[in-house]
Amino acid sequence: MKFNRYVRLLIILLALILASNEAWSLSSESIHHQLQIELEPATRFARIEDTIQFKTSSNKCDVLVFYLHSALKLDKIPTGWKVKTLPGTLEIEFIKSSSTICPETLTLNYSGILYDPSLDPVDPTDFNGFFFSGESYFYPQPKEVFSLITFEMQVSLPEPWQAVSQGQRRKDQLSGTRRIVSWKSSRPSEEIYLIGNKFHVYETVHNGLSLYAYLLQEEEALANRYLQTAKAYIDFYSRLIGPYPYEKFALIENSRQTGYGMPSFTLMGSRIIRFPFILHSSYPHEILHNWWGNGVFPNIKQGNWSEGLTAYLADHLLLELKGKGAPYRFQEMMKFTNYVNAGNDFPLSEFSYRDSMGSQSIGYAKLLMVFHMLRTEIGDENFLKGLKKFYANYKYRYAGYEDMRKNFEDVSGQNLNGFFRQWIHRKGAPRIKLKQASYVSSGGRYDLKLTVEQSDPVYKLKLPIAIWTTGSPVGEVHFIELDGKEKVFDFQLSSEPVALQLDPYNDVFRQLGAEEAPASLSQTYVAKLVTALLPEIGRLDYQKFAQSVAKPEMIFTSEGNAPEGSIWVFGQKHPLRKSFITQLKKSGVVVGENGIKIHDKSFPWENHSFVFTLHRTDQKKGTMTWVVASNAKSIPGLIRKLPHYGKYGYLVFEGTAPENRDKGIWPSNPVGMRKIFKDGPPLLLPEQKPLVSFQPFPN
């Protein structure tokens, strides 16, 4: 996840409105800062000198304006400039007269308490390290919202504190009781970061690139795992896209549980980096942000494309290389189906950053599917060429969807205007259904006819269809063009058809049918109408949980009659357990006197908590989730953790923390997408070719 700088843009935009001046007159070249900072981390008090180097064009400097945080105080107002206090900022404006020559530098000396946006606003004394960014306004920022910067920054702070920023570390030495650290960023970026804590620093060099791990404890083994893994993914993406764009890469540990990708480093939470799966999931995602988001900057006016492209080439591609691309795409479409509705939907051109599961399902899940469909539209070779060309042409520059469209058109020779207009500027998703399928035998051949329908408003879709025939266990994949509400397609086959399925690899972004998507915990959470059913025994233990998921008037004891919508069922002895036990047995889950067996794993009731989500069995729409806590002490942890496991159908936790021990997704059911003419052996598909043949960790 690229760090959210858009909150601070609201402050700048407010300042722009208040200023109500002409357009910004600096050139498009980067502004350079020469910063000298003396910092006291315990109080966040700093004394700063900054010399700003910039260029003005055609002697027009009527609107030469910079902003600092209003908590900072200038030692003196520079000659030829004036200062005005605005909400949250100090406005420093050049005074233009007919005889004035426009300046190309500005030196400011100022001091004060630096604003740390990572601190808890309710409890700002909750201090552990510091984090200053563009949102802090600890350095002067121009009126132009999307200006780029380079900088040199020297920081003095007490030992054993360390200071980290983007770019290249030029100095790290002790001077008495203080540490002097300097960073130089000669590559343009959007803002300056300054991060510090009492770090233990581990470093190595890989092909001339400095790699660091800044950890809060002495953990050489953990540092080495991250350093070695970074080498592999940096090499992988350099080969896939183009040269790594910055002077170093660093993992920085954060006591707060973040997952941010900034230019040349990632800031990740202490608990997060100790999960073994993070090394090959979130970590490569943040490394890749150095190319997309921090190497090529998204033009937010057209929508933030960087999160979806990063998710496609990290989260998706790494699973696709393991043959798991199709189920991952289905999972992403499940997110959209579960979290996006008419009330919170918007087109990709309006996505800036995620602030909810709904916006994440659009800006990440939907967009990665759009990139997958673009790849299908122009072919793998052109898609790869397009990625390389887009990166080479727009490195250290802003680019929007229009730039991207023209780039892929140049590479492929295809007109992609309709494709981008449909998927980027329209909200929603198509609903597709196999309405009818039949065949007749005629003169030694088989004429197959099928009718495909989609709901209004219609999309133009390149839809794969797999057809299985007698004597061939592996289906043959064809493509059909669906551009109306209903369309009939004819196939002439040499062998008798056995079955067919629309979109067998989950290649086309769409709304999943109600019966097609398996029941998942997120469906219970996001339902418009939610009922909580408490047990007679142990009711008080579950009361707080019920209050966190349902309105007071929708919380009942076991006698409560649940209306339409989703149900939370609490307690091992709740009367509805019988319905769960029957349905779970069909999925290979056995509920016994001593515990629960899930496929080949057994878990005792003692010290274990269980969560199962199924479709309702009482003819009413919705899901039902059964929660069995090991004891009352585990319930607060379940309340806190379960929202992060929304895609799963079943979960097992251990202890009072509690710690996850097993999780799984129920199989999907291609209702409305498949037609079986004859029962027979399992229906197999040709193996899908991944985007590239090379891997970050070759076998």
LINZIZI-V288997 format. One record per helix or strand of 3 or more residues. SS is the DSSP state (alpha for helix, beta for strand). FROM is the first residue (numbers start at 1). TO is the last residue. If there is no record, write none. Layout:
BEGIN
SS&FROM&TO / SS&FROM&TO
END
This chain:
BEGIN
alpha&6&19 / beta&31&40 / beta&45&53 / beta&65&69 / beta&72&74 / beta&81&86 / beta&89&94 / beta&105&113 / beta&130&132 / alpha&134&136 / beta&149&158 / beta&162&164 / beta&168&175 / beta&178&189 / beta&194&197 / beta&200&206 / beta&209&215 / alpha&220&240 / beta&248&254 / beta&259&262 / beta&265&269 / alpha&270&273 / alpha&276&280 / alpha&282&288 / beta&296&298 / alpha&300&302 / alpha&306&320 / alpha&325&339 / alpha&348&350 / alpha&357&378 / alpha&380&394 / alpha&401&412 / alpha&417&424 / beta&432&442 / beta&445&454 / beta&461&469 / beta&472&482 / beta&486&493 / beta&497&502 / alpha&521&526 / beta&530&533 / alpha&539&549 / alpha&552&554 / beta&566&570 / alpha&577&586 / beta&589&591 / beta&595&598 / beta&601&604 / beta&608&615 / beta&623&628 / alpha&632&645 / beta&650&654 / beta&659&664 / beta&674&676
END
